[in-house]
Amino acid sequence: MLYQKIAYASYIVIQFLATRTTGGTIYVSSSGSSPTCTGTSCTVYCDGSANEINCGSVSTCDVIVTKDGCLEQGTLRAQSNGQILTASCRAKDCFKEGTIYLPPYGSATLDVTSASDGGAYQKTDIFTGDKTTLNLNCNAAGKDECKRTRVYGENARFVKVTVASGAMFEGSKDSEEKRAYIKCPQNSDYSGPYNAPCILDANGGSI
């Protein structure tokens, strides 16, 4: 009986460590895990099925999606003041129908790479924090990249969405939930180098 209790306690500890690590590099490889970063910087490889990734209070958070469907309908939280977030989609349906919260007084770069096969940021809700600087790059790596993406940037300092050739920052006029849109910064203190704090660069893409 004592042996069984010790074995069970060890199992609980192992399960906890599988979903929460202490900074550095995290690999998400167990279904339903929700890792949280600690320390000063963190790189998360989403190589499994994750419901939520939390950047915690680290100063630099890099999220690299290598598994199809990782964080599909899931949540990415980067909400620490001054945080620098980089998220790179290298797999199909990355962040599809998910929610992303961006750092106040920080910056975020959300990219799609050529390794993706479609659906990245499709129907994704992106919420900026106060004075966030956001660059969303829809690089047309596959079908329906950034289709019906919604950016809530009213409190941001600067928002730029780049829609490259073949990408689709678009939706339907039937209802607001089916549209792609940017809610641009209001009362921003942005001073350049661009002429405005809200840029939609449709470089051959569909809007």
TAKAHU-V500378 format. One record per residue. N is the residue number from 1. OMEGA is omega in whole degrees, 0 to 359 (none if undefined). BURIAL is # if it has 9 or more other C-alpha atoms within 8 Angstrom, else .. D_CENTER is the distance of its C-alpha to the mean C-alpha in whole Angstrom. Layout:
n = (N & N)
omega = (OMEGA & OMEGA)
burial = (BURIAL & BURIAL)
d_center = (D_CENTER & D_CENTER)
//
This chain:
n = (1 & 2 & 3 & 4 & 5 & 6 & 7 & 8 & 9 & 10 & 11 & 12 & 13 & 14 & 15 & 16 & 17 & 18 & 19 & 20 & 21 & 22 & 23 & 24 & 25 & 26 & 27 & 28 & 29 & 30 & 31 & 32 & 33 & 34 & 35 & 36 & 37 & 38 & 39 & 40 & 41 & 42 & 43 & 44 & 45 & 46 & 47 & 48 & 49 & 50 & 51 & 52 & 53 & 54 & 55 & 56 & 57 & 58 & 59 & 60 & 61 & 62 & 63 & 64 & 65 & 66 & 67 & 68 & 69 & 70 & 71 & 72 & 73 & 74 & 75 & 76 & 77 & 78 & 79 & 80 & 81 & 82 & 83 & 84 & 85 & 86 & 87 & 88 & 89 & 90 & 91 & 92 & 93 & 94 & 95 & 96 & 97 & 98 & 99 & 100 & 101 & 102 & 103 & 104 & 105 & 106 & 107 & 108 & 109 & 110 & 111 & 112 & 113 & 114 & 115 & 116 & 117 & 118 & 119 & 120 & 121 & 122 & 123 & 124 & 125 & 126 & 127 & 128 & 129 & 130 & 131 & 132 & 133 & 134 & 135 & 136 & 137 & 138 & 139 & 140 & 141 & 142 & 143 & 144 & 145 & 146 & 147 & 148 & 149 & 150 & 151 & 152 & 153 & 154 & 155 & 156 & 157 & 158 & 159 & 160 & 161 & 162 & 163 & 164 & 165 & 166 & 167 & 168 & 169 & 170 & 171 & 172 & 173 & 174 & 175 & 176 & 177 & 178 & 179 & 180 & 181 & 182 & 183 & 184 & 185 & 186 & 187 & 188 & 189 & 190 & 191 & 192 & 193 & 194 & 195 & 196 & 197 & 198 & 199 & 200 & 201 & 202 & 203 & 204 & 205 & 206 & 207)
omega = (178 & 179 & 180 & 179 & 179 & 180 & 181 & 178 & 178 & 179 & 180 & 179 & 180 & 179 & 179 & 181 & 180 & 183 & 179 & 179 & 189 & 175 & 179 & 183 & 180 & 173 & 179 & 184 & 179 & 184 & 176 & 182 & 182 & 184 & 175 & 180 & 170 & 182 & 183 & 178 & 187 & 172 & 181 & 174 & 179 & 184 & 179 & 180 & 182 & 175 & 183 & 170 & 183 & 181 & 177 & 183 & 179 & 181 & 181 & 182 & 178 & 179 & 183 & 183 & 181 & 182 & 177 & 176 & 179 & 183 & 170 & 186 & 179 & 186 & 170 & 180 & 173 & 193 & 178 & 181 & 175 & 183 & 175 & 182 & 170 & 177 & 184 & 178 & 179 & 183 & 184 & 175 & 177 & 180 & 182 & 180 & 180 & 180 & 179 & 177 & 188 & 188 & 172 & 180 & 179 & 181 & 180 & 174 & 180 & 187 & 168 & 181 & 182 & 180 & 178 & 182 & 175 & 173 & 182 & 179 & 178 & 181 & 180 & 174 & 182 & 182 & 176 & 172 & 176 & 175 & 176 & 169 & 185 & 168 & 177 & 184 & 177 & 193 & 173 & 179 & 181 & 184 & 172 & 173 & 175 & 176 & 181 & 174 & 180 & 181 & 179 & 188 & 184 & 184 & 183 & 173 & 183 & 177 & 174 & 175 & 179 & 181 & 184 & 183 & 179 & 179 & 187 & 172 & 186 & 178 & 182 & 177 & 186 & 181 & 183 & 182 & 179 & 183 & 166 & 180 & 174 & 169 & 191 & 178 & 176 & 178 & 181 & 175 & 181 & 184 & 177 & 18 & 178 & 184 & 182 & 181 & 182 & 185 & 169 & 184 & 180 & 183 & 180 & 180 & 184 & 178 & none)
burial = (. & . & . & . & . & . & . & . & . & . & . & . & . & . & . & . & . & # & # & # & # & . & # & . & . & # & . & # & # & # & . & . & # & # & # & # & # & # & # & # & # & # & # & # & # & # & # & # & # & # & # & # & # & # & # & # & # & # & # & # & # & # & # & # & # & # & # & # & # & # & # & # & # & # & # & # & # & # & # & # & . & # & # & # & # & # & # & # & # & # & # & # & # & # & # & # & # & # & # & # & # & # & # & # & # & # & # & # & # & # & # & # & # & # & . & # & # & # & # & # & # & # & # & # & # & # & # & # & # & # & # & # & # & # & # & # & # & # & # & # & # & # & # & # & # & # & # & # & # & # & # & # & # & # & # & # & # & # & # & # & # & # & # & # & # & # & # & # & # & # & # & . & . & . & . & . & . & # & # & # & # & . & . & # & # & . & . & # & . & . & . & . & . & . & . & . & # & # & . & . & . & # & . & . & # & # & .)
d_center = (46 & 45 & 44 & 41 & 40 & 39 & 37 & 36 & 34 & 33 & 31 & 29 & 29 & 27 & 25 & 24 & 23 & 21 & 18 & 19 & 19 & 21 & 18 & 19 & 17 & 16 & 16 & 15 & 18 & 19 & 19 & 17 & 16 & 14 & 14 & 14 & 15 & 18 & 20 & 19 & 16 & 14 & 13 & 11 & 12 & 11 & 15 & 16 & 15 & 12 & 12 & 10 & 9 & 10 & 11 & 14 & 16 & 16 & 16 & 14 & 11 & 10 & 8 & 9 & 9 & 13 & 14 & 14 & 13 & 11 & 9 & 11 & 11 & 10 & 8 & 5 & 8 & 9 & 12 & 14 & 17 & 16 & 13 & 12 & 8 & 8 & 5 & 8 & 9 & 12 & 13 & 14 & 12 & 9 & 7 & 10 & 11 & 8 & 7 & 5 & 8 & 8 & 11 & 15 & 17 & 14 & 12 & 9 & 9 & 6 & 9 & 11 & 14 & 17 & 17 & 15 & 17 & 16 & 13 & 10 & 8 & 12 & 12 & 9 & 10 & 8 & 10 & 11 & 14 & 17 & 18 & 14 & 14 & 11 & 11 & 10 & 12 & 13 & 15 & 17 & 17 & 18 & 19 & 17 & 14 & 12 & 15 & 15 & 12 & 13 & 12 & 14 & 15 & 18 & 18 & 16 & 18 & 17 & 15 & 15 & 14 & 16 & 17 & 19 & 22 & 21 & 18 & 18 & 16 & 19 & 20 & 23 & 26 & 27 & 24 & 22 & 19 & 20 & 19 & 17 & 17 & 16 & 18 & 19 & 19 & 23 & 25 & 23 & 25 & 23 & 26 & 25 & 25 & 24 & 26 & 24 & 21 & 19 & 19 & 19 & 20 & 21 & 22 & 24 & 21 & 22 & 21)
//
